[in-house]
Amino acid sequence: MIRTLTVLFALACCGLLRAQEVGIGEVQQVATREGVSVPIYTYWRNDALATVVLFSGGAGGYGKIGADGWPGSGNFLIRTGKHWTGFPFNVVMIGRPSDGIDLALGSVRTGEKHNADNVAIFREIKRKSPLPIWVIGTSMGTISAAAAAIEDSEKLVSGVVLTSSIVAYKVPGAVPKQDLERIRVPTLVVHNENDACWACRPHEAKNIADDLKNAPLRKTVFVSGGSGASGDPCEAMHHHGFIGMENEVVDLIAAWIIKPKE
């Protein structure tokens, strides 16, 4: 278990962190189910090594596009969007489907409609870039990320990252309740040891990797630190959302995606 770590220097020394001017992505509508489309915010790099697909928490989506051309959601994965572009990744943020299915419900995130949307999005990403797809979820988004890998009959997903996982059994679709043995790709679990959200208790998150029996590589990392926690402990501006250490956590995840190891 790693309690505090800084990997930015190591990434730079290894040539994995590539400084570049942050440009602007674009929104694309992906036809998924009949009469339904899902917007995705995409940022592509010519030198990318993989595509990271970001599933936000709560009711999903990436918020409104701000004056800087980037999504304005405060969700951990979305508000770090520009930082993700410093790594050799294409970045894709998943929006909300046009038919309004409620992604605040875990049962919807593990349901057939959401799965159909995700498969269609992954296919579209592969049409744009054949690179490995890594699905990354935070909070309720971990339900989506795990389910996407479990239901991946077309082998479109190459890796999974679960941050601030939903582990409370009373939540439908909670990560430990899913059939994690069906995940057969490298999987990283990242959790804040100070996460005070009732649905994401750290001591329960420690056991997720035990059920990833068929993942070729699996690792659990606990981090601590950050500052400025405020508001609801289950929201993005608390330790649940890695407040005050967002970039450090992204650095950690990026390093593992580039070179997964136990």
PEWOWO-V962343 format. One record per run of one state. SS is the DSSP state (H for helix, E for strand, - for the rest). FROM is the first residue (numbers start at 1). TO is the last residue. If there is no record, write none. Layout:
<<SS	FROM	TO> <SS	FROM	TO>>
This chain:
<<-	1	7> <H	8	13> <-	14	16> <E	17	17> <-	18	25> <E	26	31> <-	32	36> <E	37	43> <-	44	49> <E	50	55> <-	56	64> <E	65	65> <-	66	70> <E	71	71> <-	72	75> <H	76	79> <-	80	80> <H	81	84> <-	85	86> <E	87	87> <-	88	88> <E	89	97> <-	98	105> <H	106	109> <-	110	111> <H	112	128> <-	129	131> <E	132	138> <-	139	139> <H	140	150> <-	151	156> <E	157	163> <-	164	174> <H	175	177> <-	178	179> <H	180	182> <-	183	185> <E	186	192> <-	193	201> <H	202	205> <-	206	207> <H	208	211> <-	212	217> <E	218	223> <-	224	238> <H	239	241> <-	242	245> <H	246	258> <-	259	262>>
